[in-house]
Amino acid sequence: MFHQEVLDRLIAKHPEAVMVRATLEHALPPTFVDEVFERVASKQYTRKLLFSTLVRLLSLVVCRVRPSVFSAFQFMEGQIQVIAKTVYNKLNGCELIVAEAIVAESAQRLAAVVDAMDAPLKPLIPGWKTRILDGNHLASTQHRLQELRTLGGGALPGQALVIFDAERGLVSQVYLCVDGHAQEREIMLEALGEVEAGEVWIADRNFATAVFMHQVHVSGGRFIVRRHQGNGRVREVGPWRWIAESATGTIEERSVVIEDGFGGDLEARSIRVRLQKQTRDGDREIELLTDLPTKITAELIAAAYRQRWRIETAFADLDRVLEGAIKSLGHPKAALRAVHGAEKVKNEVSPYYLGLSTATSWSSLELFHDAEDWTKHFARKTASQIARLLVDMARKVNLAKLKKHPRGPKKPPPIPQYDKRSPHFATSRVLAKRK
């Protein structure tokens, strides 16, 4: 039984952790997870181990409450009626299509919550919905499998192609591939089925193909992509025209035609930014291709492309703060934006400290209420009810405890000096010389 007085005390003491827990319970309630599994899975089936139990177990690892799957299995002793080997077998046999469906449909549930908060991020292109497309290669794994033990290179488990809803700050869809060496363009064709009218799709040069650009346009969307110089189906029309001087460099524009290889031409614009500072790849200029109407200025298009970092930040947060792939777990931050303002949350709130606060407080949440109580209390609420609860809890968050501490520019490391006659040294003696 859920006691409101106890919940109020937990919110007062650990508001960030309760916000994350409430978001998880609403996004991934057991009935919803099991329904998606039964509808989508074609090979696996349910006997004694429900798929929702597996998701709950993994959430403990993702939120860093437990360091490993086996540790989470032990933590849930009494709630799982199978042995550890069965859990691992279920995990190993999980179909990619099930994981993709869980991400997409839980994102829809959270999108309704974010909309109810009325706290969207500012549109990159006024009047258009922005979707950012990018790939994310999963980090190399340990060589525990027998076939990998004699191999010296990094073991790549696969990659994900991700669609990011820029206005909601939400990953709306993911496409998974177990081949870590597969080209992102091979997975891209699946994502093109998600394009809708009124959307602007922003992508890097890996996706600057005639197929991508023509298909987005035919589907009623528009694109902003960085030109790949190896793409020979872009035909320049006319000279470069100076447009403006921006904070990052000189902006120029000219007309181009994008050929589809079958006699079809797409009129578009090429926008070139001559950078004041070179990129980390050493590039001194960036050329963008877009089919947006001419009333959308080249300056605005260049500024929108620079916002691709939003999806890179989402990847970084998942890697540093969480331990995996519940892609839509960003939305306690939407509640913080609704209360404290988007700019303040963006500039001052550290995702690292938000994740740390959640992990360290998680066990306290279950001292008085078990997992079933949390599910019953939050899973059945509507999106607007969850939104109001999150906003109320966000007012109790002390942002000073989550404050970012950005470091200054990195300095080149000094070259270490080695003495073959003295391979070791006493730290105290070295520091004494500093005094």
Contacts in CASP RR format, 6 or more apart in sequence:
PFRMAT RR
TARGET T0000
AUTHOR 0000-0000-0000
METHOD contacts of the structure
MODEL  1
MFHQEVLDRLIAKHPEAVMVRATLEHALPPTFVDEVFERVASKQYTRKLL
FSTLVRLLSLVVCRVRPSVFSAFQFMEGQIQVIAKTVYNKLNGCELIVAE
AIVAESAQRLAAVVDAMDAPLKPLIPGWKTRILDGNHLASTQHRLQELRT
LGGGALPGQALVIFDAERGLVSQVYLCVDGHAQEREIMLEALGEVEAGEV
WIADRNFATAVFMHQVHVSGGRFIVRRHQGNGRVREVGPWRWIAESATGT
IEERSVVIEDGFGGDLEARSIRVRLQKQTRDGDREIELLTDLPTKITAEL
IAAAYRQRWRIETAFADLDRVLEGAIKSLGHPKAALRAVHGAEKVKNEVS
PYYLGLSTATSWSSLELFHDAEDWTKHFARKTASQIARLLVDMARKVNLA
KLKKHPRGPKKPPPIPQYDKRSPHFATSRVLAKRK
1 373 0 8 1.000
2 369 0 8 1.000
2 373 0 8 1.000
2 374 0 8 1.000
2 376 0 8 1.000
2 377 0 8 1.000
3 368 0 8 1.000
3 369 0 8 1.000
6 368 0 8 1.000
6 369 0 8 1.000
7 18 0 8 1.000
7 369 0 8 1.000
7 377 0 8 1.000
10 17 0 8 1.000
10 18 0 8 1.000
10 364 0 8 1.000
10 365 0 8 1.000
10 368 0 8 1.000
11 18 0 8 1.000
11 393 0 8 1.000
11 396 0 8 1.000
12 396 0 8 1.000
13 361 0 8 1.000
13 364 0 8 1.000
14 357 0 8 1.000
14 361 0 8 1.000
14 364 0 8 1.000
14 365 0 8 1.000
15 393 0 8 1.000
15 394 0 8 1.000
15 396 0 8 1.000
15 397 0 8 1.000
16 332 0 8 1.000
16 354 0 8 1.000
16 355 0 8 1.000
16 357 0 8 1.000
16 358 0 8 1.000
16 361 0 8 1.000
16 397 0 8 1.000
16 402 0 8 1.000
17 357 0 8 1.000
17 358 0 8 1.000
17 361 0 8 1.000
17 362 0 8 1.000
17 364 0 8 1.000
17 365 0 8 1.000
18 365 0 8 1.000
18 393 0 8 1.000
19 332 0 8 1.000
19 335 0 8 1.000
19 390 0 8 1.000
19 393 0 8 1.000
19 394 0 8 1.000
19 397 0 8 1.000
20 63 0 8 1.000
20 329 0 8 1.000
20 332 0 8 1.000
20 354 0 8 1.000
20 355 0 8 1.000
20 358 0 8 1.000
21 358 0 8 1.000
21 362 0 8 1.000
21 365 0 8 1.000
21 374 0 8 1.000
21 378 0 8 1.000
22 378 0 8 1.000
22 386 0 8 1.000
22 389 0 8 1.000
22 390 0 8 1.000
22 393 0 8 1.000
23 110 0 8 1.000
23 113 0 8 1.000
23 329 0 8 1.000
23 330 0 8 1.000
23 331 0 8 1.000
23 332 0 8 1.000
23 386 0 8 1.000
23 390 0 8 1.000
24 59 0 8 1.000
24 63 0 8 1.000
24 326 0 8 1.000
24 329 0 8 1.000
25 374 0 8 1.000
25 375 0 8 1.000
25 377 0 8 1.000
25 378 0 8 1.000
25 379 0 8 1.000
26 109 0 8 1.000
26 110 0 8 1.000
26 113 0 8 1.000
26 378 0 8 1.000
26 379 0 8 1.000
26 381 0 8 1.000
26 383 0 8 1.000
26 386 0 8 1.000
27 106 0 8 1.000
27 109 0 8 1.000
27 110 0 8 1.000
27 328 0 8 1.000
27 329 0 8 1.000
28 52 0 8 1.000
28 55 0 8 1.000
28 59 0 8 1.000
28 102 0 8 1.000
28 106 0 8 1.000
28 326 0 8 1.000
29 52 0 8 1.000
29 375 0 8 1.000
29 379 0 8 1.000
29 380 0 8 1.000
30 50 0 8 1.000
30 52 0 8 1.000
30 53 0 8 1.000
30 56 0 8 1.000
30 375 0 8 1.000
30 379 0 8 1.000
31 52 0 8 1.000
31 379 0 8 1.000
32 105 0 8 1.000
32 106 0 8 1.000
32 109 0 8 1.000
32 379 0 8 1.000
33 51 0 8 1.000
33 52 0 8 1.000
33 55 0 8 1.000
33 102 0 8 1.000
34 46 0 8 1.000
34 50 0 8 1.000
34 51 0 8 1.000
34 52 0 8 1.000
36 98 0 8 1.000
36 101 0 8 1.000
36 102 0 8 1.000
36 105 0 8 1.000
37 44 0 8 1.000
37 46 0 8 1.000
37 51 0 8 1.000
37 52 0 8 1.000
37 98 0 8 1.000
38 46 0 8 1.000
39 101 0 8 1.000
40 95 0 8 1.000
40 97 0 8 1.000
40 98 0 8 1.000
40 101 0 8 1.000
41 51 0 8 1.000
41 95 0 8 1.000
41 97 0 8 1.000
41 98 0 8 1.000
42 95 0 8 1.000
42 97 0 8 1.000
43 93 0 8 1.000
43 95 0 8 1.000
44 51 0 8 1.000
44 90 0 8 1.000
44 93 0 8 1.000
44 94 0 8 1.000
44 95 0 8 1.000
44 98 0 8 1.000
48 81 0 8 1.000
48 82 0 8 1.000
48 86 0 8 1.000
49 80 0 8 1.000
49 81 0 8 1.000
49 82 0 8 1.000
49 86 0 8 1.000
49 87 0 8 1.000
49 90 0 8 1.000
51 90 0 8 1.000
51 98 0 8 1.000
53 76 0 8 1.000
53 79 0 8 1.000
53 80 0 8 1.000
54 87 0 8 1.000
54 90 0 8 1.000
54 91 0 8 1.000
54 94 0 8 1.000
55 102 0 8 1.000
56 76 0 8 1.000
56 371 0 8 1.000
57 69 0 8 1.000
57 72 0 8 1.000
57 73 0 8 1.000
57 76 0 8 1.000
57 80 0 8 1.000
57 87 0 8 1.000
58 69 0 8 1.000
58 72 0 8 1.000
58 326 0 8 1.000
59 326 0 8 1.000
60 66 0 8 1.000
60 72 0 8 1.000
60 75 0 8 1.000
60 76 0 8 1.000
60 362 0 8 1.000
61 67 0 8 1.000
61 68 0 8 1.000
61 69 0 8 1.000
61 71 0 8 1.000
61 72 0 8 1.000
61 323 0 8 1.000
61 324 0 8 1.000
62 322 0 8 1.000
62 323 0 8 1.000
62 324 0 8 1.000
62 325 0 8 1.000
62 326 0 8 1.000
62 329 0 8 1.000
63 322 0 8 1.000
63 323 0 8 1.000
63 355 0 8 1.000
63 358 0 8 1.000
63 359 0 8 1.000
63 362 0 8 1.000
64 322 0 8 1.000
64 323 0 8 1.000
64 355 0 8 1.000
64 356 0 8 1.000
64 358 0 8 1.000
64 359 0 8 1.000
65 72 0 8 1.000
65 75 0 8 1.000
65 359 0 8 1.000
65 362 0 8 1.000
65 363 0 8 1.000
66 72 0 8 1.000
66 75 0 8 1.000
69 87 0 8 1.000
69 88 0 8 1.000
69 91 0 8 1.000
70 84 0 8 1.000
73 80 0 8 1.000
73 84 0 8 1.000
73 87 0 8 1.000
79 371 0 8 1.000
80 87 0 8 1.000
96 176 0 8 1.000
96 177 0 8 1.000
96 178 0 8 1.000
99 174 0 8 1.000
99 176 0 8 1.000
99 325 0 8 1.000
100 173 0 8 1.000
100 174 0 8 1.000
100 175 0 8 1.000
100 176 0 8 1.000
103 171 0 8 1.000
103 173 0 8 1.000
103 174 0 8 1.000
103 325 0 8 1.000
103 326 0 8 1.000
103 327 0 8 1.000
103 328 0 8 1.000
104 172 0 8 1.000
104 173 0 8 1.000
104 174 0 8 1.000
106 328 0 8 1.000
107 165 0 8 1.000
107 170 0 8 1.000
107 171 0 8 1.000
107 172 0 8 1.000
107 173 0 8 1.000
107 327 0 8 1.000
107 328 0 8 1.000
108 172 0 8 1.000
109 383 0 8 1.000
110 170 0 8 1.000
110 328 0 8 1.000
110 331 0 8 1.000
111 165 0 8 1.000
111 168 0 8 1.000
111 170 0 8 1.000
111 172 0 8 1.000
112 383 0 8 1.000
113 331 0 8 1.000
113 334 0 8 1.000
113 383 0 8 1.000
113 386 0 8 1.000
113 387 0 8 1.000
113 390 0 8 1.000
114 120 0 8 1.000
114 168 0 8 1.000
114 169 0 8 1.000
114 170 0 8 1.000
114 331 0 8 1.000
114 334 0 8 1.000
114 387 0 8 1.000
115 168 0 8 1.000
115 383 0 8 1.000
116 383 0 8 1.000
116 384 0 8 1.000
116 386 0 8 1.000
116 387 0 8 1.000
116 388 0 8 1.000
117 334 0 8 1.000
117 335 0 8 1.000
117 337 0 8 1.000
117 338 0 8 1.000
117 387 0 8 1.000
117 390 0 8 1.000
117 391 0 8 1.000
118 338 0 8 1.000
119 334 0 8 1.000
119 335 0 8 1.000
119 337 0 8 1.000
119 338 0 8 1.000
119 341 0 8 1.000
119 342 0 8 1.000
120 167 0 8 1.000
120 168 0 8 1.000
121 166 0 8 1.000
121 167 0 8 1.000
121 168 0 8 1.000
121 169 0 8 1.000
121 337 0 8 1.000
121 342 0 8 1.000
122 167 0 8 1.000
122 342 0 8 1.000
123 129 0 8 1.000
123 130 0 8 1.000
123 166 0 8 1.000
123 167 0 8 1.000
124 130 0 8 1.000
124 166 0 8 1.000
124 200 0 8 1.000
124 202 0 8 1.000
124 303 0 8 1.000
124 304 0 8 1.000
124 307 0 8 1.000
125 200 0 8 1.000
125 292 0 8 1.000
125 296 0 8 1.000
125 300 0 8 1.000
125 301 0 8 1.000
125 304 0 8 1.000
127 198 0 8 1.000
128 198 0 8 1.000
128 199 0 8 1.000
128 200 0 8 1.000
128 222 0 8 1.000
128 292 0 8 1.000
129 165 0 8 1.000
129 167 0 8 1.000
129 196 0 8 1.000
129 198 0 8 1.000
129 199 0 8 1.000
129 200 0 8 1.000
130 165 0 8 1.000
130 166 0 8 1.000
130 167 0 8 1.000
130 199 0 8 1.000
130 200 0 8 1.000
130 202 0 8 1.000
130 304 0 8 1.000
130 307 0 8 1.000
131 163 0 8 1.000
131 164 0 8 1.000
131 165 0 8 1.000
131 166 0 8 1.000
131 172 0 8 1.000
131 194 0 8 1.000
131 195 0 8 1.000
131 199 0 8 1.000
131 200 0 8 1.000
131 201 0 8 1.000
131 202 0 8 1.000
132 163 0 8 1.000
132 164 0 8 1.000
132 166 0 8 1.000
132 201 0 8 1.000
132 202 0 8 1.000
132 203 0 8 1.000
132 307 0 8 1.000
132 308 0 8 1.000
132 310 0 8 1.000
132 311 0 8 1.000
133 161 0 8 1.000
133 162 0 8 1.000
133 163 0 8 1.000
133 164 0 8 1.000
133 188 0 8 1.000
133 191 0 8 1.000
133 201 0 8 1.000
133 202 0 8 1.000
133 203 0 8 1.000
133 207 0 8 1.000
134 161 0 8 1.000
134 162 0 8 1.000
134 164 0 8 1.000
134 203 0 8 1.000
134 204 0 8 1.000
134 308 0 8 1.000
134 311 0 8 1.000
134 312 0 8 1.000
134 315 0 8 1.000
135 159 0 8 1.000
135 160 0 8 1.000
135 161 0 8 1.000
135 162 0 8 1.000
135 184 0 8 1.000
135 206 0 8 1.000
136 159 0 8 1.000
136 160 0 8 1.000
136 161 0 8 1.000
136 162 0 8 1.000
136 315 0 8 1.000
137 156 0 8 1.000
137 158 0 8 1.000
137 159 0 8 1.000
137 180 0 8 1.000
138 156 0 8 1.000
138 157 0 8 1.000
138 158 0 8 1.000
138 159 0 8 1.000
138 160 0 8 1.000
138 180 0 8 1.000
139 319 0 8 1.000
140 153 0 8 1.000
140 154 0 8 1.000
140 155 0 8 1.000
140 156 0 8 1.000
140 157 0 8 1.000
141 155 0 8 1.000
141 156 0 8 1.000
141 157 0 8 1.000
142 155 0 8 1.000
143 149 0 8 1.000
143 151 0 8 1.000
143 152 0 8 1.000
143 155 0 8 1.000
145 155 0 8 1.000
148 155 0 8 1.000
156 180 0 8 1.000
156 181 0 8 1.000
157 178 0 8 1.000
157 180 0 8 1.000
158 176 0 8 1.000
158 177 0 8 1.000
158 178 0 8 1.000
158 179 0 8 1.000
158 180 0 8 1.000
158 182 0 8 1.000
159 176 0 8 1.000
159 177 0 8 1.000
159 179 0 8 1.000
159 180 0 8 1.000
159 182 0 8 1.000
159 184 0 8 1.000
159 187 0 8 1.000
160 174 0 8 1.000
160 175 0 8 1.000
160 176 0 8 1.000
160 177 0 8 1.000
160 325 0 8 1.000
161 174 0 8 1.000
161 175 0 8 1.000
161 176 0 8 1.000
161 177 0 8 1.000
161 184 0 8 1.000
161 187 0 8 1.000
161 188 0 8 1.000
161 190 0 8 1.000
161 191 0 8 1.000
162 171 0 8 1.000
162 173 0 8 1.000
162 174 0 8 1.000
162 175 0 8 1.000
162 311 0 8 1.000
162 314 0 8 1.000
162 315 0 8 1.000
162 327 0 8 1.000
163 171 0 8 1.000
163 172 0 8 1.000
163 173 0 8 1.000
163 174 0 8 1.000
163 191 0 8 1.000
163 194 0 8 1.000
164 170 0 8 1.000
164 171 0 8 1.000
164 172 0 8 1.000
164 310 0 8 1.000
164 311 0 8 1.000
164 314 0 8 1.000
165 171 0 8 1.000
165 172 0 8 1.000
166 202 0 8 1.000
166 307 0 8 1.000
166 310 0 8 1.000
168 334 0 8 1.000
169 310 0 8 1.000
169 314 0 8 1.000
169 330 0 8 1.000
169 334 0 8 1.000
170 328 0 8 1.000
170 330 0 8 1.000
170 331 0 8 1.000
171 314 0 8 1.000
171 327 0 8 1.000
171 328 0 8 1.000
173 191 0 8 1.000
173 194 0 8 1.000
174 325 0 8 1.000
174 327 0 8 1.000
175 187 0 8 1.000
175 190 0 8 1.000
175 191 0 8 1.000
177 186 0 8 1.000
177 187 0 8 1.000
183 206 0 8 1.000
184 206 0 8 1.000
184 207 0 8 1.000
185 206 0 8 1.000
185 207 0 8 1.000
185 209 0 8 1.000
188 207 0 8 1.000
188 209 0 8 1.000
188 212 0 8 1.000
189 211 0 8 1.000
192 211 0 8 1.000
192 212 0 8 1.000
192 215 0 8 1.000
192 216 0 8 1.000
192 219 0 8 1.000
193 219 0 8 1.000
195 201 0 8 1.000
195 215 0 8 1.000
195 216 0 8 1.000
195 219 0 8 1.000
195 220 0 8 1.000
195 221 0 8 1.000
196 219 0 8 1.000
196 220 0 8 1.000
196 221 0 8 1.000
197 219 0 8 1.000
197 220 0 8 1.000
197 221 0 8 1.000
198 220 0 8 1.000
198 221 0 8 1.000
198 222 0 8 1.000
199 220 0 8 1.000
199 221 0 8 1.000
199 222 0 8 1.000
200 221 0 8 1.000
200 222 0 8 1.000
200 223 0 8 1.000
200 224 0 8 1.000
200 292 0 8 1.000
200 304 0 8 1.000
201 216 0 8 1.000
201 221 0 8 1.000
201 222 0 8 1.000
201 223 0 8 1.000
201 224 0 8 1.000
201 225 0 8 1.000
202 223 0 8 1.000
202 224 0 8 1.000
202 225 0 8 1.000
202 304 0 8 1.000
202 305 0 8 1.000
202 307 0 8 1.000
202 308 0 8 1.000
203 212 0 8 1.000
203 223 0 8 1.000
203 224 0 8 1.000
203 225 0 8 1.000
203 226 0 8 1.000
204 225 0 8 1.000
204 226 0 8 1.000
204 308 0 8 1.000
205 225 0 8 1.000
205 226 0 8 1.000
205 227 0 8 1.000
205 228 0 8 1.000
206 228 0 8 1.000
207 225 0 8 1.000
208 225 0 8 1.000
208 226 0 8 1.000
208 227 0 8 1.000
208 228 0 8 1.000
208 231 0 8 1.000
208 289 0 8 1.000
209 228 0 8 1.000
209 231 0 8 1.000
210 231 0 8 1.000
210 233 0 8 1.000
210 258 0 8 1.000
210 259 0 8 1.000
210 260 0 8 1.000
210 261 0 8 1.000
211 260 0 8 1.000
212 223 0 8 1.000
212 225 0 8 1.000
213 223 0 8 1.000
213 225 0 8 1.000
213 258 0 8 1.000
213 266 0 8 1.000
213 268 0 8 1.000
213 289 0 8 1.000
213 291 0 8 1.000
214 258 0 8 1.000
214 260 0 8 1.000
214 264 0 8 1.000
214 266 0 8 1.000
216 222 0 8 1.000
216 223 0 8 1.000
216 291 0 8 1.000
217 223 0 8 1.000
217 266 0 8 1.000
217 291 0 8 1.000
222 290 0 8 1.000
222 291 0 8 1.000
222 292 0 8 1.000
223 289 0 8 1.000
223 290 0 8 1.000
223 291 0 8 1.000
224 288 0 8 1.000
224 289 0 8 1.000
224 290 0 8 1.000
224 292 0 8 1.000
224 301 0 8 1.000
224 304 0 8 1.000
224 305 0 8 1.000
225 288 0 8 1.000
225 289 0 8 1.000
225 290 0 8 1.000
226 286 0 8 1.000
226 287 0 8 1.000
226 288 0 8 1.000
226 289 0 8 1.000
226 305 0 8 1.000
227 234 0 8 1.000
227 270 0 8 1.000
227 287 0 8 1.000
227 288 0 8 1.000
227 289 0 8 1.000
233 258 0 8 1.000
233 259 0 8 1.000
233 260 0 8 1.000
233 261 0 8 1.000
234 256 0 8 1.000
234 257 0 8 1.000
234 258 0 8 1.000
234 259 0 8 1.000
234 270 0 8 1.000
234 289 0 8 1.000
235 256 0 8 1.000
235 257 0 8 1.000
235 258 0 8 1.000
235 259 0 8 1.000
236 254 0 8 1.000
236 255 0 8 1.000
236 256 0 8 1.000
236 270 0 8 1.000
237 254 0 8 1.000
237 255 0 8 1.000
237 256 0 8 1.000
237 257 0 8 1.000
238 254 0 8 1.000
238 255 0 8 1.000
239 254 0 8 1.000
240 252 0 8 1.000
240 253 0 8 1.000
240 254 0 8 1.000
240 272 0 8 1.000
241 252 0 8 1.000
241 253 0 8 1.000
241 254 0 8 1.000
242 250 0 8 1.000
242 251 0 8 1.000
242 252 0 8 1.000
243 251 0 8 1.000
243 252 0 8 1.000
243 253 0 8 1.000
243 271 0 8 1.000
243 297 0 8 1.000
243 298 0 8 1.000
243 299 0 8 1.000
244 250 0 8 1.000
244 251 0 8 1.000
244 298 0 8 1.000
244 299 0 8 1.000
245 251 0 8 1.000
246 273 0 8 1.000
246 299 0 8 1.000
246 302 0 8 1.000
246 303 0 8 1.000
248 273 0 8 1.000
248 275 0 8 1.000
248 276 0 8 1.000
248 277 0 8 1.000
248 302 0 8 1.000
248 306 0 8 1.000
249 273 0 8 1.000
249 274 0 8 1.000
249 275 0 8 1.000
249 276 0 8 1.000
250 273 0 8 1.000
250 274 0 8 1.000
251 271 0 8 1.000
251 272 0 8 1.000
251 273 0 8 1.000
251 298 0 8 1.000
251 299 0 8 1.000
251 302 0 8 1.000
252 271 0 8 1.000
252 272 0 8 1.000
252 273 0 8 1.000
252 274 0 8 1.000
252 298 0 8 1.000
253 269 0 8 1.000
253 270 0 8 1.000
253 271 0 8 1.000
253 272 0 8 1.000
253 298 0 8 1.000
254 269 0 8 1.000
254 270 0 8 1.000
255 267 0 8 1.000
255 268 0 8 1.000
255 269 0 8 1.000
255 270 0 8 1.000
256 267 0 8 1.000
256 268 0 8 1.000
256 269 0 8 1.000
256 270 0 8 1.000
256 289 0 8 1.000
257 265 0 8 1.000
257 266 0 8 1.000
257 267 0 8 1.000
257 268 0 8 1.000
258 265 0 8 1.000
258 266 0 8 1.000
258 268 0 8 1.000
258 289 0 8 1.000
259 265 0 8 1.000
259 266 0 8 1.000
260 266 0 8 1.000
266 291 0 8 1.000
267 291 0 8 1.000
268 289 0 8 1.000
268 290 0 8 1.000
268 291 0 8 1.000
269 289 0 8 1.000
269 290 0 8 1.000
269 291 0 8 1.000
269 292 0 8 1.000
269 294 0 8 1.000
269 298 0 8 1.000
270 287 0 8 1.000
270 288 0 8 1.000
270 289 0 8 1.000
271 287 0 8 1.000
271 288 0 8 1.000
271 289 0 8 1.000
271 290 0 8 1.000
271 298 0 8 1.000
271 301 0 8 1.000
271 302 0 8 1.000
272 285 0 8 1.000
272 286 0 8 1.000
272 287 0 8 1.000
272 288 0 8 1.000
273 285 0 8 1.000
273 286 0 8 1.000
273 287 0 8 1.000
273 288 0 8 1.000
273 302 0 8 1.000
274 284 0 8 1.000
274 285 0 8 1.000
275 283 0 8 1.000
275 284 0 8 1.000
275 285 0 8 1.000
275 286 0 8 1.000
278 284 0 8 1.000
279 286 0 8 1.000
286 305 0 8 1.000
288 301 0 8 1.000
288 302 0 8 1.000
288 305 0 8 1.000
290 296 0 8 1.000
290 301 0 8 1.000
292 301 0 8 1.000
314 327 0 8 1.000
317 330 0 8 1.000
317 351 0 8 1.000
318 324 0 8 1.000
318 325 0 8 1.000
318 327 0 8 1.000
320 351 0 8 1.000
320 352 0 8 1.000
321 351 0 8 1.000
321 352 0 8 1.000
321 354 0 8 1.000
321 355 0 8 1.000
321 356 0 8 1.000
322 329 0 8 1.000
322 355 0 8 1.000
331 390 0 8 1.000
332 354 0 8 1.000
332 390 0 8 1.000
332 394 0 8 1.000
333 345 0 8 1.000
333 349 0 8 1.000
333 351 0 8 1.000
333 354 0 8 1.000
334 390 0 8 1.000
335 387 0 8 1.000
335 390 0 8 1.000
335 391 0 8 1.000
335 393 0 8 1.000
335 394 0 8 1.000
336 345 0 8 1.000
336 349 0 8 1.000
336 394 0 8 1.000
336 397 0 8 1.000
336 399 0 8 1.000
337 345 0 8 1.000
338 391 0 8 1.000
338 394 0 8 1.000
339 391 0 8 1.000
339 394 0 8 1.000
339 395 0 8 1.000
339 397 0 8 1.000
340 394 0 8 1.000
340 399 0 8 1.000
344 399 0 8 1.000
347 404 0 8 1.000
348 399 0 8 1.000
348 402 0 8 1.000
348 403 0 8 1.000
348 404 0 8 1.000
349 399 0 8 1.000
349 402 0 8 1.000
349 403 0 8 1.000
349 404 0 8 1.000
350 402 0 8 1.000
350 403 0 8 1.000
350 404 0 8 1.000
350 405 0 8 1.000
353 401 0 8 1.000
353 402 0 8 1.000
353 403 0 8 1.000
354 402 0 8 1.000
357 401 0 8 1.000
357 402 0 8 1.000
365 374 0 8 1.000
366 374 0 8 1.000
369 377 0 8 1.000
378 386 0 8 1.000
378 389 0 8 1.000
381 389 0 8 1.000
END
